[in-house]
Amino acid sequence: MKLGWRWIIGGLLFASTVINYIDRQTLSVLGPHLKTEFQWSNQDFALIVIAFRVAYAVMQTVSGRFVDRLGTRKGLTLAVAWYSCAAMLTSFASGLASFCGFRFLLGAGEAANWPAATKAVGEWFPRRERGLAVALFDSGSSIGAAVAPALVLFLIGHFGDWRWAFVLTGCLGFLWLIAWRRYYHPPETHPYVSEAERRMILDDHAAEEATEAAPEKDAPPPSYGVLLSLRQTWGSIASRALTDPVWFMIADWFAIYLSTKGFDLAQTAAGFWVPFLAADLGNFAGGGLSGALIARGWSVGRARRFAIVAGGAGVLALIPAAFSSSLVPLMACFAVATFSYGVLTTNANVLPADLFRGRAVATVAGLSGTGAGIGTIGSTFLIGLVADRFSFTPILVVASVIPLLAALLVLVLVRNTPESGRGLVRVI
């Protein structure tokens, strides 16, 4: 069976996410070495991490508007070129201030990846396939995080200098740009896509627009004020702002949590990636679930909401993990929780493409990303505070409940209302 061009486009988006995460994880892998060389404290290293996250949070909103104005092809081209240069320039860092500056630049560029990828999914995929398409590019985050340690350690072993790790991982983005510039075009004008696939995509787009007022073809993206006046925008923001911190709690603190339980690295090395593999499987399961429900006649909105609520409920598995003292049951609980998180987040990430017309998709995705960034920065501070003063138990209990709260907010906010006919919000 011939692979449709839309899935080749999906593969390009997946590759961009893998590279995105390799670039950001390079510092984490080099962290112990850099702390020794520059005599940093943990607080010093935290400042570098926060510099990235502040830029990433703010620029999600800015880059979303940027991509909506320039278009997906040009917008992501400039973003990847920017953050690849920033990654390579980090090799010139000579102290705390310069590392903070280069990481800030990296975060500012990487912020465009998710809004642009979400917009590309909206352009290229029919509604029933968008969940799987988002799962494909979103899974690149776990793959990139898994690949980075082996790749960076190989580069250090081969070249003998940590600076080469930043240079060579930064080069990956420029290699990716060669394929992106050659093969990414909107389906309407793509030179290689078959007429049958083009017609299938465009017919689905036409069906989305059929019951609503026709959009103004050349109109600029709507203002932030207009978007923030819509409950659907807030539903999309809530779905990310309340759930992304749970993922980064696991990604950033999992090893430390295991150590507080008395497990050393040698004991946990074989199973350390279980939660991350489970999250990837959950991404595809979530996309497949909502797609299958749509194919069976469910409305897009009902299918997405069902998957989001089911995923939110599954994250409650973190509660028994908080009280488990045996490694295998603990890993199993984390795997269930991250699998469920993958189901939830895949469907949450596709909401902007489902809910909004093309001239607003990346802007809303960017606003959602900024909400996620703010939530993650705040939760990171609170995790350190609570873990030092008490333990990880209350952290895991709260983290298990918050995704279900996010799912309930989506049920309330992401539904059809009178403003859905205004030519901006779609009826789903």
N, C-alpha and C positions, 0 to 999 in steps of 0.2 A: 504494500500500500504506500503510495507516494505521500511524503510528508508535506503538509501544507506550509506555505510561506509564513503563515501566522505563527506556527510553532518554531520556525527558524528565528523569527523575530523574538519569540519568547526565550529561545536559547541565548540570544544576544543580551537580553535583559538579565537573565540568570548569570551570565558571565560578568556583566558589569557589577552585579551585587557581590559576587565572589571576590573580584578585584577590590571593590570598595572595602570589604571587610579585611582583606589581607593588608591593605594599606593602613587601616586603623589599628589592626592587631600587632603590627610590627613593633610598635613601642611597648606593648604589653609583654611580648616575648622577650624583648631586650631589657625590660624594666630592672630585673635584679642586677644585671651587669652595669647598666647606666647609673643605678643608685650607688654602687660601689665606686665607680670611676669618678662621679661628680660629688660624692659624699652627700647625697640627698637623704632627708628623712622621709618617712611615709607621708607626712603632710606636704612636703615639697612635691613629691610625685603626684599626690592628689591634685595639686594646683594645675599640673600639666593636663591631667585627665579632665578637670573642670573647664579648662580653657577650650578644649575641643568641644565639650558638651554645650557650653554657652553659645559658641558660634553655630553649632549644629541646630540648636533649638531656635535661635533667632532667625537663621537663614532658611529654615524650612518654609516659613511663611513668605519670605522675600523670593526665594527660588521658585516657589510654586507660581507666583505671579509672573516671574521672569520666563518660566517655561510656557505658560499660557500665552504670553505675548510673542515670544520668538518662535514657538512651535517645538515639537518634541525633538526633532532631528538636530536642529541647531542648538537648542537649549541644553540637551544632554552632552552634545559635543563640547561646548564651552565649559560645562561643569567638570567633565572628566579630565579635560586638558588642565583646568585649574588645579584640581586636587592631585593630579599626577605630578604637576610641577611642585606643589607644596610638599608632597611626600619626598621627592628627590631633594628639595632644598633643605629638608631636615638634616641631611648629611653634613650641612655646614653649622649646625647648632653647636654652641660651645658652653652652654650653661643653662640655668633654670629659665631665665627670661627669654632667651632665644628659642628654647624648646617650647615654652608656652606660646610664643608668637607663631611658630611654624605649625603647631597643633591647632591653633585658632584658625589659621588659613586653611588647613586640611578640613576642619569641620565645616567651614563656610562653603567649601566646594562640594563636599560629599553630601551636603543637605539636599541637593537637587535630585539625587538618585531615585528616591522613592516617589516624589511627586511626578517626575518625568516617566518613570516606569508605569505608574498607575495610569497616566494619561495615554501612554502607548497601548496599554491593555484595552482601554476604552476605545481607541481608534481601530485596533486590529482584531478584537475578539468579539464574537456574538455573546449575548448575555449568558447563555447556558455554559460557556467555556471560560468565562472571566475568573471564576473561582480557582480553576486549575491553573490558569495563566498567572494569577497572582501567587499561587502556591509555588509555581516554578521559580519565579524571580525571587520570592521571599526566602526560599530554601537556600539560596546562595549565601545568606548570612551565616548559617550554621556550617556550610561547606567551607566558606572562607575562613571562619574561626578555627575549623579543624585543620585546614591546610597550612595556615600561617606558621604555627610552631615548627613543623618539620621543614618548611621552605626557608624560614629565617635562620634556623640553626644550621641548615645545610650551607647557606650563603656565608655565614660567619665562619664555619669550618673550612670552607673552600678559599675565601678571600682573606680571612684573618682580621677583618676590621668591621666593626658594627656599621660604619658609615655606608659600606657597600650594600648592606641590606636595605636601607632606605632608597638608595639610588636604583637598585635593580627591581625592587617591588614597585617603585614608582613608574618604571618603564612599562609595566604590564598594561597600564591604562592607554598608553600611546599605541601599543600593538592592537588593543581592542578597538581603538578609534578607526583604524584602517578598515576593519570589517563593518563597523557601524556606518561610516560615511559611504561605503560602497553599497550596503544592502538595506539600510533603513530609509524608506519613503512611505508616505501615507498610502493606504491601500488603493485610493482613487488613482494615483499616478505611479504606482510601483511598476518598474519595467519588467519584472520577472514573474509576478503572480499570475496564475491562470485566470481566465475570464470567469470560470465557474466559481473559484474561491472568492474573487473580487465581488461577484454578484451576490454570493451568500453573505458576505460581510456587510455589504451596502444595503441589502434587503433587510437584514436584521436592524441596522441603524435606522432605516426608514420606518420599520415597524415600531421602534421606540418612540419616534417622533409623531406617529400617525394620529394619536389622540390628543396632541398638545399643540399649542400655538407654535407656528414655525419660527425658529430662531432668526435673529438678524445675522446674516451670513458674515458680514465684515465688522460686526459690533465688537468693541473692546471687551475685555473681561469685566464682569460686574465689580462694583466697588466692595471693599471689605465691609463697609457699613451694611450694604444690602445683604451680603452673604451671612453676616453675623446676626441679622434680624430673622433668619430662618432656623426653625427648630431642627431641620435636617442637618444643617451645618454643625450645630451643637451635638447632635447625635454622633456624627462622624468624629468630632473632636473628643467626645467623652470615651468613645470606643478605643481610642489610642492613648489618651492621657492617663487613663486608669489601668490600662493593661500593659503598656510598654515597660513601666517600672517593675512589674512582676518578672518580665523576661530578663531585664538587666540585673535584677536582684539575684536571679539564678546564675546568669552568665558571669557576673563579676564576683559573686560571693560563694559560689558552690564549693570551691576547694577549701576556703576558710571554714565554711560550715562543717564540712566533713572532718576537718582537723579538730573542731570543737567537740565532735562526737567521739574522738579518740582514734580515728582512722588516719594512718599515714599515707603518703603518696604512693608507696609501693603497693599497698593494699588496694587502693582505689584506681590505679592507673588503667587497669583493664576495662573497668566499667565507667570511667569518668565521662565518656562521650555518650553514654546511654541516654541521658535526658536530651542531648542535642540531636541525636539520631531520632529519638521519639518525636521531637518537635518537627523535624523534617517530614516524618511520616504523617504527623497530624496536619501539616500544611496541605499535603496532597489529599488526605482523607477529607478535610474540610472543603476543599475545592470540588472534589468528586461528589460529596454528599449534596451540596447545594445545587451543583449541576444536574445530578440525577433527579432531584426533586423538581427542578424547573422542567426537565424533560418529561416528567410525569404529569405536568399540568399545573404545578404550583406557581403562584406569582413569584417574581424575582424577590420582592421584599419579604414575602412570607418564608421563602426558602433560606434567605440570608439570616433572617431573625431566628429561625429555628436552629440553624447551625451555631449561631453566636451564643444563644442561651444554652444549648447542649455543651458547647465548649466551656462556657463559664462555670457550669455545674461540675464539670470534670476536674477543674483546677482545685476543687475542694480536697483532692487527694493530698495536698500539701499538709493538711491537718494531721493525718496519721504519720506523715513523714517527720513532723516536728517532734513526735513522741517515740519514734522508733530508735532503737539502739543497735539493731542488727543491719549489716550492710545491704544484704539482698532485698529485704522488704523495703528498706529506705530507698534504694535505687528504683525499685518497682513503683513506689508511690510517686517519686519524682518523674518517672517515665510517663505514668498516667497523666500527671498534671501538665507536663510539657506537651504531650500529645494533644491533650484537650486545649491547651493554649494555642497550639498550631491550628486546630480547627477553628477556634474563635478568631484569631488574628488574621487568617487568610480571608475570612468573610468580612471582617472589619475593614481591612485594607482596600477591599474592592468597592466599599460603599460610595466613595466619591465618584467613581466611574459609573456606578449604577444610578446614583441620585441626580447628578448634575450634567448639564450639557457640556460639550467639549471646551467651550471658552471659560469654564469655571473649574474643571476637574483638577488640574494641577494646583490651582490656588487653594481649593478646599483641602486637598491632600497635604499641602504645605502647612495650612493652619492646624490640621490634625497632628502633623509632625512636630510643630512647635509646642502644642499642648503636651505631646508625649515627652518632649525634651524637658519642659518645665517640671513635669511630674517626676521624671527620672532624676533630675538634679536634686529636687527636694527629698525624694525617697532615699537617694544615696546618702545624704547628710543624716537623715533620721535612722537609717540602718546602722551606720557607724555609731551613732549616739546610743541607740537601744541595745545593740550588741555589746558595747563596752559596759553599760550600766546594768544590764539584765542578762539577756541571752538571745539566741536566735528563735526561740520558741514563739514569743509573741509576734515576731516579724513574719514567720511562716503562716501563722494563724490568720493574721490580717491580710497577707498576700493571697491567701486561698479564697478569701471572701470578696475582695475587691473586683476581680473579673466578673463575678456574678452580679455585683452592683452595676458594673458597666453594661452588662447584657440587659439588665432591667431598664437602664436609661435608654438604650437603643430601642427597646420595645415601645417606650413612651414617646421618644423623639423622632424616630425614623418611621414615619407612617404618612399616609396620604392626607393632605390638608388642603384647604382652599387655595393657598398660594402655589400649589403644585402646577396650576395651569397658567402661571405667569410667564412661561417661556424660558424659565431658568431651571426649575426643579422638575425632574421627571416623576411621573406616577409609577411607583413600583409596588 
